Amino acid sequence: MKCRKCGGAAVLELRRHNAAFCTPDFLEFFRNQIREAIRRWRMFGPDEHVLVAVSGGKDSLALWDVLLEEGYRTTGLYLDLGIFDYSVESRAKCERFAATRGVPLLVRPVADEVGAPVPVIQRVTRRPPCSGCGLSKRYLLNRVALEHGFPVVATGHNLDDEAATLFGSVLHWQTEALARQSPALASTHPKLVRRVKPLYRLSERETAAYAFLRRIDYIVEECPFAEGATSIAHKQILSRMEDASPGAKHNFLFGYLDRARAAFERAEAVELRECARCGQVTTGTLCAFCKLADQVKRAT
């Protein structure tokens, strides 16, 4: 294979782009995709301080690496979920990444906030582990950003993640979720920070290649609670479609964003209020996170 740009020996073929790249040109391609995502959706400006949610995996660390290379002012945030050795190792990956580059990393244990780590939350609530975990992460990302004055949170959701989420929402016609499916969610309340996904144009395979070529040390193992998750099944279905028709994931997601998303946007905004206990944004009197903390407290 020859590199599409320079004609030299290629190291990676991207079938959905009908192209192959050498190492320098692939790295530039990868960064260009993130630049275009930031520009297209006006995710953040050059003077804004970005809070980057990092998990120790390839996607979030690759994103943080690119933002640093591009000169953005960033701080990482690692939410310690307390998931046995998996969390110990993933935290260590984030701490080494930050220390090597001399950039700040905030660490916030979920157990300190909700009263127990994710395995205990799963046991006492008898809900799927991803339920309590996802709720805790969304809440804490926003709260930490507010506490430290960050205007925007960037997460490492890639094309595969976003296409799988869209597939699940369409499969069950979850219109509220479809209305929120976007690479950039604006602040709709003074206590909600903007949330952006600069990797949405890049596949999981592409972020893995970037991390490998940049020699980023990341945790390879999947979360032990991910087995059996519906999102994994949706990814597998879409990957089979991608194998048969390269570009299927891109066409599905981008087709929705360009042509269908507007039809699901709410005509009237949901009434938001502040939680009577913690002051964070909710639609009821008490937010879901405080309710979860109460349930954990009663059971432990």
TORRO-732224 format. One record per residue (C-alpha): x, y, z; residue number from 1; residue in three letters. Coordinates in steps of 0.05 Angstrom, whole numbers, plus 32768, in hexadecimal, padded with zeros to 4 digits. Layout:
BEGIN
((X Y Z) NUM 'Ala');
...
END
This chain:
BEGIN
((8000 8000 8000) 1 'Met');
((8015 8047 7FF1) 2 'Lys');
((8005 8085 8019) 3 'Cys');
((7FCF 80AE 7FF6) 4 'Arg');
((7FF2 80EF 8007) 5 'Lys');
((803D 80E3 7FFE) 6 'Cys');
((8040 80A2 7FD7) 7 'Gly');
((806D 8082 800B) 8 'Gly');
((8061 8040 802F) 9 'Ala');
((801F 8040 8053) 10 'Ala');
((8016 8024 8099) 11 'Val');
((7FCA 8027 809D) 12 'Leu');
((7F91 801D 806C) 13 'Glu');
((7F4F 8041 8077) 14 'Leu');
((7F1C 801E 804C) 15 'Arg');
((7EE4 804F 805C) 16 'Arg');
((7F0F 8087 803F) 17 'His');
((7F2B 805C 8007) 18 'Asn');
((7F70 8071 801D) 19 'Ala');
((7FAF 805B 8040) 20 'Ala');
((7FE2 8086 8065) 21 'Phe');
((8029 8084 807D) 22 'Cys');
((8034 8094 80C7) 23 'Thr');
((803E 80E0 80C2) 24 'Pro');
((8005 80E9 8091) 25 'Asp');
((7FD5 80BE 80BB) 26 'Phe');
((7FE6 80E6 80FA) 27 'Leu');
((7FD7 8126 80D3) 28 'Glu');
((7F97 8108 80B7) 29 'Phe');
((7F82 80F6 80FE) 30 'Phe');
((7F90 813C 8119) 31 'Arg');
((7F6C 815B 80DE) 32 'Asn');
((7F2D 8134 80EE) 33 'Gln');
((7F2E 8150 8134) 34 'Ile');
((7F3C 8196 811B) 35 'Arg');
((7F00 8191 80EC) 36 'Glu');
((7ED3 8177 8124) 37 'Ala');
((7EE6 81B1 8151) 38 'Ile');
((7EDC 81E3 8118) 39 'Arg');
((7E9C 81C6 80FC) 40 'Arg');
((7E78 81C4 813F) 41 'Trp');
((7E9B 8200 815F) 42 'Arg');
((7EAD 81D4 819A) 43 'Met');
((7EDD 8203 81BC) 44 'Phe');
((7F0B 823D 81AD) 45 'Gly');
((7F57 8242 81B3) 46 'Pro');
((7F53 826A 81F4) 47 'Asp');
((7F22 823C 8219) 48 'Glu');
((7F3B 820B 824E) 49 'His');
((7F21 81C6 823C) 50 'Val');
((7F14 818F 826E) 51 'Leu');
((7F24 814C 824D) 52 'Val');
((7F02 810F 826A) 53 'Ala');
((7F35 80D7 8269) 54 'Val');
((7F2B 808D 827A) 55 'Ser');
((7F70 8071 826B) 56 'Gly');
((7F57 8055 8229) 57 'Gly');
((7F71 8063 81E3) 58 'Lys');
((7F3A 8093 81CF) 59 'Asp');
((7F3C 80C6 8207) 60 'Ser');
((7F88 80C6 820C) 61 'Leu');
((7F8F 80CD 81C0) 62 'Ala');
((7F5F 8108 81C3) 63 'Leu');
((7F86 8129 81FC) 64 'Trp');
((7FC7 811D 81D6) 65 'Asp');
((7FAC 8141 8198) 66 'Val');
((7F90 817C 81BF) 67 'Leu');
((7FD4 8185 81E0) 68 'Leu');
((7FF7 8181 819D) 69 'Glu');
((7FC7 81B5 8182) 70 'Glu');
((7FD9 81E4 81BB) 71 'Gly');
((7F97 81E4 81E1) 72 'Tyr');
((7F98 81F1 822C) 73 'Arg');
((7F7D 81B1 824B) 74 'Thr');
((7F74 818D 828D) 75 'Thr');
((7F64 8144 8292) 76 'Gly');
((7F2E 8126 82BE) 77 'Leu');
((7F30 80DD 82D3) 78 'Tyr');
((7EF3 80C2 82F7) 79 'Leu');
((7F0A 8087 8321) 80 'Asp');
((7ED0 8055 831D) 81 'Leu');
((7EEE 8025 834F) 82 'Gly');
((7EE9 7FE9 8320) 83 'Ile');
((7F1D 7FBB 833E) 84 'Phe');
((7F61 7FB6 831B) 85 'Asp');
((7F44 7FD5 82DB) 86 'Tyr');
((7F3C 8019 82FD) 87 'Ser');
((7F81 8014 831E) 88 'Val');
((7FA2 8009 82DB) 89 'Glu');
((7F79 803B 82B4) 90 'Ser');
((7F87 8071 82E8) 91 'Arg');
((7FD1 8062 82E5) 92 'Ala');
((7FD0 806A 8299) 93 'Lys');
((7FB0 80AF 829F) 94 'Cys');
((7FE0 80C5 82D5) 95 'Glu');
((801D 80AF 82AD) 96 'Arg');
((8002 80D2 826E) 97 'Phe');
((7FF8 8113 8294) 98 'Ala');
((803B 810F 82B9) 99 'Ala');
((8062 8101 827A) 100 'Thr');
((8045 813E 8257) 101 'Arg');
((8044 816B 8294) 102 'Gly');
((7FFA 8179 8291) 103 'Val');
((7FC7 817B 82CA) 104 'Pro');
((7F99 8140 82D9) 105 'Leu');
((7F5F 8142 830A) 106 'Leu');
((7F4B 8100 832A) 107 'Val');
((7F06 80F8 8349) 108 'Arg');
((7EF2 80B4 8369) 109 'Pro');
((7EA9 80A4 835C) 110 'Val');
((7EA6 8082 83A1) 111 'Ala');
((7EB4 80C5 83C2) 112 'Asp');
((7E79 80E5 83A0) 113 'Glu');
((7E43 80AF 839E) 114 'Val');
((7E58 8087 83DA) 115 'Gly');
((7E71 8048 83B8) 116 'Ala');
((7E99 8031 837B) 117 'Pro');
((7E76 8019 833D) 118 'Val');
((7E77 7FCE 834F) 119 'Pro');
((7E53 7FDD 8390) 120 'Val');
((7E22 800C 836D) 121 'Ile');
((7E11 7FD5 833D) 122 'Gln');
((7E06 7FA3 8375) 123 'Arg');
((7DDA 7FCE 83A1) 124 'Val');
((7DB0 7FED 836A) 125 'Thr');
((7DAA 7FAC 8341) 126 'Arg');
((7DAE 7FD7 8302) 127 'Arg');
((7DDD 7FC9 82C8) 128 'Pro');
((7E22 7FE3 82DD) 129 'Pro');
((7E25 8012 82A1) 130 'Cys');
((7DE6 8035 82BA) 131 'Ser');
((7E02 804E 82FD) 132 'Gly');
((7E47 8058 82DE) 133 'Cys');
((7E2D 8083 82A4) 134 'Gly');
((7E01 80AC 82D2) 135 'Leu');
((7E3B 80B9 8302) 136 'Ser');
((7E6B 80CC 82CA) 137 'Lys');
((7E3B 80FD 82A9) 138 'Arg');
((7E2C 811F 82EB) 139 'Tyr');
((7E74 8123 8303) 140 'Leu');
((7E90 813B 82C0) 141 'Leu');
((7E61 8176 82C3) 142 'Asn');
((7E6A 8185 830D) 143 'Arg');
((7EB6 8182 830C) 144 'Val');
((7EB7 81B0 82CE) 145 'Ala');
((7E8A 81E2 82F3) 146 'Leu');
((7EB3 81DF 8333) 147 'Glu');
((7EF4 81EE 830D) 148 'His');
((7ED7 8220 82DC) 149 'Gly');
((7EDF 81F8 829B) 150 'Phe');
((7EAF 820F 8265) 151 'Pro');
((7EB1 81CD 823E) 152 'Val');
((7EBD 8183 8248) 153 'Val');
((7EDA 8159 820F) 154 'Ala');
((7ED0 810E 820F) 155 'Thr');
((7EEF 80D7 81E5) 156 'Gly');
((7EB1 80BC 81C3) 157 'His');
((7EC4 80A5 817D) 158 'Asn');
((7E9E 8095 813D) 159 'Leu');
((7E8F 804D 8154) 160 'Asp');
((7E74 8065 8197) 161 'Asp');
((7E47 809A 8177) 162 'Glu');
((7E2D 806C 8140) 163 'Ala');
((7E1D 8036 8174) 164 'Ala');
((7DF9 8068 81A1) 165 'Thr');
((7DD1 8081 8165) 166 'Leu');
((7DC0 8039 8150) 167 'Phe');
((7DA5 8029 8196) 168 'Gly');
((7D7C 8069 8198) 169 'Ser');
((7D5E 805C 8154) 170 'Val');
((7D51 8012 8164) 171 'Leu');
((7D26 8026 819F) 172 'His');
((7D10 806A 8182) 173 'Trp');
((7D29 8090 81BF) 174 'Gln');
((7D18 80D4 81A5) 175 'Thr');
((7D34 80FA 81E1) 176 'Glu');
((7D78 80D8 81D7) 177 'Ala');
((7D75 80E5 818C) 178 'Leu');
((7D6B 812F 819A) 179 'Ala');
((7DAA 8130 81C4) 180 'Arg');
((7DD6 8109 8193) 181 'Gln');
((7E0A 813C 817E) 182 'Ser');
((7E55 8145 817D) 183 'Pro');
((7E4B 8185 81A5) 184 'Ala');
((7E16 8192 81DA) 185 'Leu');
((7E0D 81DB 81EC) 186 'Ala');
((7E02 81F4 8233) 187 'Ser');
((7DB7 81FC 823F) 188 'Thr');
((7DBE 8212 8288) 189 'His');
((7DF2 823A 82AF) 190 'Pro');
((7E04 81FA 82D4) 191 'Lys');
((7E0E 81D0 8296) 192 'Leu');
((7E51 81D3 8272) 193 'Val');
((7E58 81C5 8228) 194 'Arg');
((7E6A 817E 8215) 195 'Arg');
((7E8F 816D 81D5) 196 'Val');
((7EA8 812E 81B1) 197 'Lys');
((7EE2 8141 8183) 198 'Pro');
((7EEF 80F9 816F) 199 'Leu');
((7EAB 80ED 814F) 200 'Tyr');
((7EC9 80ED 8109) 201 'Arg');
((7EFC 80B7 811A) 202 'Leu');
((7EF1 806C 8122) 203 'Ser');
((7F08 8042 815D) 204 'Glu');
((7F3B 8020 812F) 205 'Arg');
((7F57 8064 811B) 206 'Glu');
((7F5F 807B 8163) 207 'Thr');
((7F81 803A 8174) 208 'Ala');
((7FB2 8044 813A) 209 'Ala');
((7FC0 808C 8150) 210 'Tyr');
((7FCD 8076 8198) 211 'Ala');
((7FFC 803E 817F) 212 'Phe');
((8023 806B 8150) 213 'Leu');
((8029 80A1 8185) 214 'Arg');
((803F 806D 81B8) 215 'Arg');
((8008 8080 81E9) 216 'Ile');
((8005 804F 8222) 217 'Asp');
((7FBC 803E 822C) 218 'Tyr');
((7F93 8007 824D) 219 'Ile');
((7F81 7FD2 821A) 220 'Val');
((7F50 7FAA 8244) 221 'Glu');
((7F06 7FBA 8240) 222 'Glu');
((7EE0 7FCC 827F) 223 'Cys');
((7ECD 7F8A 82A1) 224 'Pro');
((7E86 7FA2 82A5) 225 'Phe');
((7E81 7FB0 825A) 226 'Ala');
((7E74 7F67 8249) 227 'Glu');
((7E2D 7F5E 8233) 228 'Gly');
((7E1F 7FA8 822C) 229 'Ala');
((7DEE 7FB8 81F4) 230 'Thr');
((7E1D 7FEE 81DA) 231 'Ser');
((7E50 7FB7 81CB) 232 'Ile');
((7E1C 7F8F 81A5) 233 'Ala');
((7E09 7FCC 817C) 234 'His');
((7E52 7FD9 816C) 235 'Lys');
((7E5A 7F92 8154) 236 'Gln');
((7E1E 7F98 8126) 237 'Ile');
((7E37 7FD9 8108) 238 'Leu');
((7E7D 7FBC 8100) 239 'Ser');
((7E62 7F83 80D6) 240 'Arg');
((7E3F 7FB6 80AB) 241 'Met');
((7E80 7FDE 80A6) 242 'Glu');
((7EA6 7FA0 8090) 243 'Asp');
((7E74 7F94 8058) 244 'Ala');
((7E6D 7FDE 8045) 245 'Ser');
((7EA7 800B 805B) 246 'Pro');
((7E8D 804E 8071) 247 'Gly');
((7E4B 8033 808C) 248 'Ala');
((7E56 804E 80D2) 249 'Lys');
((7E6B 8092 80B8) 250 'His');
((7E2F 8096 8089) 251 'Asn');
((7DFE 8082 80BF) 252 'Phe');
((7E17 80B4 80F3) 253 'Leu');
((7E25 80EE 80C4) 254 'Phe');
((7DE4 80E3 809E) 255 'Gly');
((7DBE 80EA 80DF) 256 'Tyr');
((7DE4 8128 80F5) 257 'Leu');
((7DDD 814B 80B2) 258 'Asp');
((7D97 8137 809E) 259 'Arg');
((7D6D 811C 80D7) 260 'Ala');
((7D84 8138 811A) 261 'Arg');
((7D5D 8179 8112) 262 'Ala');
((7D1C 8152 810E) 263 'Ala');
((7D26 8137 8154) 264 'Phe');
((7D3A 8178 8176) 265 'Glu');
((7D06 818E 81A9) 266 'Arg');
((7CD7 81C5 8196) 267 'Ala');
((7CD4 81D8 81DF) 268 'Glu');
((7D0F 81D4 820E) 269 'Ala');
((7D0A 81A7 824C) 270 'Val');
((7D01 81CF 828C) 271 'Glu');
((7D42 81CA 82B4) 272 'Leu');
((7D49 81D9 82FD) 273 'Arg');
((7D7D 81D0 8333) 274 'Glu');
((7D7F 8193 8360) 275 'Cys');
((7D65 81A4 83A6) 276 'Ala');
((7DA1 8181 83C5) 277 'Arg');
((7DDF 818A 839A) 278 'Cys');
((7DCA 81C4 836D) 279 'Gly');
((7DDA 81A1 832C) 280 'Gln');
((7DAB 81A2 82F1) 281 'Val');
((7D6F 8173 82F0) 282 'Thr');
((7D28 8170 82D7) 283 'Thr');
((7D0B 815C 831A) 284 'Gly');
((7D14 8170 8363) 285 'Thr');
((7D4D 8141 8370) 286 'Leu');
((7D80 812D 833B) 287 'Cys');
((7D8D 80E5 8327) 288 'Ala');
((7DD2 80E6 8345) 289 'Phe');
((7DBA 80FA 838A) 290 'Cys');
((7D84 80C4 8385) 291 'Lys');
((7DBA 8092 8374) 292 'Leu');
((7DE5 80A9 83AF) 293 'Ala');
((7DA9 80A1 83DD) 294 'Asp');
((7D9D 805A 83C4) 295 'Gln');
((7DE6 8047 83CE) 296 'Val');
((7DE6 8066 8414) 297 'Lys');
((7DA8 803E 842A) 298 'Arg');
((7DC6 7FFD 8411) 299 'Ala');
((7E0D 8003 842D) 300 'Thr');
END
